[in-house]
């Protein structure tokens, strides 16, 4: 009669241990979901806030902010799109200088006309409300129409598109910065477009301005705004460089 009692006691003990292990597992899952993930989100927000103040002053230029700034004041994150498992951040990758304009409004008008001639008119179907830092001043975007950007094709197609910020006047010159990217159609995705490239879009818009307008490529300017080894964020294929386009007539 002793052995059955021992067997039942052992069985009950195993069941109790199993319940304890399940309870520990559920508690661990709850902790990670409600505490660790929250801390990670807070860390991401803190890093983004730090990144928003990043800038550089190349020789002969005003101080240039590293990023396109979203309406919430943080570096724009391509509408939350992930790239290789990291949050995608949108870098400034073009600088436009106008030596001819007689006023800020004139500089805007000239640039909008040049973008249209280059095959990048303002098109609807894109997010808006972005801004960019020049000389520590936050400038709103061109085009000024809501839900527009400069783009070489309609948003229903693969396209290069971007926003331009400024102008900032300094030394009788008008400075703009811009952030351009290429997107491909992703009809089955939550976001209907997927990121393709920063460099392709930057190179194309600069080349088209050079070929079709009086805005000519002057140089490639190293800004140092690529995020190659960051654990949380990435700038995709961005190579640290902004192309400078200079209008002399």
N, C-alpha and C positions, 0 to 999 in steps of 0.2 A: 504493500500500500504506500510505501515511501516514495518509490520511483515516479508514479504518476503525479504526485504532489510537486516533486522537484521539477518535473517536465513542465507542468502548468505554470509554476513560478517563473521558470526561465522564459517561457513564451510571453507571459505578461510583461516581464522586464524588457524583452525585445520590443514589444509594442510601445511601451512607455518611452524607450530610447528613441524609437522611430518618430513618435510624436514630438519629442523634444528637438530632434534634428530638423523636422519640418518647420517647427516654430522658429528655430534659429535662422533657417533659410529664408523664410518669409520676412523676418525682421531685417535681415541683411539686404534683401531686395528693396524693402521699403526705405531703408536708410540711404541706399545709393540713389534711388529715384528722387527722394525728397531732400536730400542734403548734399550728396556729392555732385549730382547734376546741377543743383542750384548754385553750388560753389563754382562749378565750371562755367556756368552762364555768367556769374558775377565776374569771374576772371576774364572771360571773353569781352564783356562790356568794359572792364577796366583797361584792358589792352587796347581796345578800339578807341577809348577816350584818349589814351596816351598817343596812339598813332595819329589822331586828328591834328595834333600840334606839330607833326613832323614837317620840316621844310629845309630848303637849302638856298644859298645865295651864290649862284655861279658868277664868276668874274664878268662884269659888264652887264649884268641883269639884276632886276629886283629880286627880292626873296620870293621863292616859288614854293607853294605848298605841295606836298607829295601826292595828295589824293583828291579825287572828286568827293565832295561832302554831300551826304544825303540830307533830306529835310529834317531829320532828327538830330543833326549836328555831328553825327558819326561818319567815318569814312564809308562811302557807298560800297555795298556788298553784293552787287549784281543781283538784287532782289532776293538775297538769301541763297543764291546758287552755290553748291559745293563743287570743288574741283580737286580731284584726287584726294577726297576725304577731308579737305580743308575749306574754310570759308574764303571765298574769292573777294579780294579787295581791288577796287578800280583805281589805277594810277593815272596821274597826269602824264601824258605821253606826246603832247605837241605844244609848242610855244609859237605864237604868231605876233609879229612886231610890225607896226604901221608907222612909217616915217613921213607920210603924206597927209594924213587926216588933220583937219583943223579944229576938231572938237571930239569929245567922246561919242556923241551921237553920230557924227560923221564917220568915225572909226567903225562903229557898229554897222552902219548902212553899207559902207564899203565892203566889210567882211561878209555880210549876208549876201550881197551881190556876187562876191567872188565864190562863195560856197555854192551858190546856185549854178554859176558858170562851170564850176568844177564837177558838177553832177551830184552835188550833195545839198539839195534844197531842204528846207524844213518840211518834215513829213509828220503826220499824226500817227498814233499807234504806239508811242513810246512813253515811258515814265518821265516825269519832269520835276521841277522844284529843287534841283541840285545847285551847288555853288562851289567856288574854288578860291583858295587863298593866293593873293599876290601882295607882296610887301605887308604881310600880316593883316590885310584887309580882305574880308569875305565878300566876293563878288558873285552876283546872281548869274544865271545862265542865259546864253543864247542857244536856240531861238527862245523868245519870250512867251510864245503861245503855250498854253497848257497842253500837256501830253504830246509834245512835239520834240523831235531832235533832228539834227542834220543827218541825213541818210542817203545812201546811193541807190537804194531800192525800197519798195514798199515792205512793210513789216511782215506781210504774209509770205515773203520770200527770204532766203538767206541774204543777209545784208551787213554792211558796215554802217555804224551809226555812232554819234557822239554829241557831246555838249561842250560849249565854249564859254569861258568865264572872263569877264572884264568889261571895258578896258581899264587898265591902270596907267595913268600918265606919269612919265618920269623922263627927264632930260629931253623934252620935246618929242618923245616917242610914246606910242600907245601900245601897251602889252596885253595880250590875251594868253590864257592857257586853255588846254582842252584835254578831254579824256575820250578816246575812241576805242571801240571794240567791234569785233565781228561776231555775229550770232547766226546759228543755223536753226532751221525749223525742227521742232520736236513735238509733233502733233499729239503724241500719246503721253507727254509729260505733264506734270502739274503746272510747271511754267512752260509755255508753248514754244519758247526758244531756249536753246542751249548755247553756252559759251563756246566759242571756237578759238579766238585769238585776239590779243591786244595789238601785237606787232603788225599783223596783216592789215588791220584797219588803219593804224597810224601811217604805215608806209603808203597805202593807197591814197588816202586823203591828201597827204603831203605831195605825192607825185602828181595827182590830178590838179592841185592848185598850181604847182610849178609848170605844168604843161599848158594849162588853159587860162591862166590869169597872170596878173602882174605880181602875184605873191610867189616868190622864188625860194627854193630850199637854200638855206645859208649854211647850216652845220647841224651836227648831232650833239646834243648837250647831255652830259651825264648828270642825272639827278640823284642817283643812288636810292631809288624808291622801289626796288624789287625786294620781295620777301621770299628768299630762297630756302632759308633754314628755320623758318618760324614754325612752331609746333601747331599753331591754331589757324594761321592765315596764309594765303598765297596770292601772288599776283600772276599766276599762270605763266605764260611765255614772255611776259614783259622783261626786257633786257636792261633796265636801268636808264634807258636813253629816251630823251624827247627830241623830236625833229623840230628845228627852228625854221620857220618860214617868214621871210622878210619882204614887206611891200615897200617899194621905192618909187612907185609911180601910180 
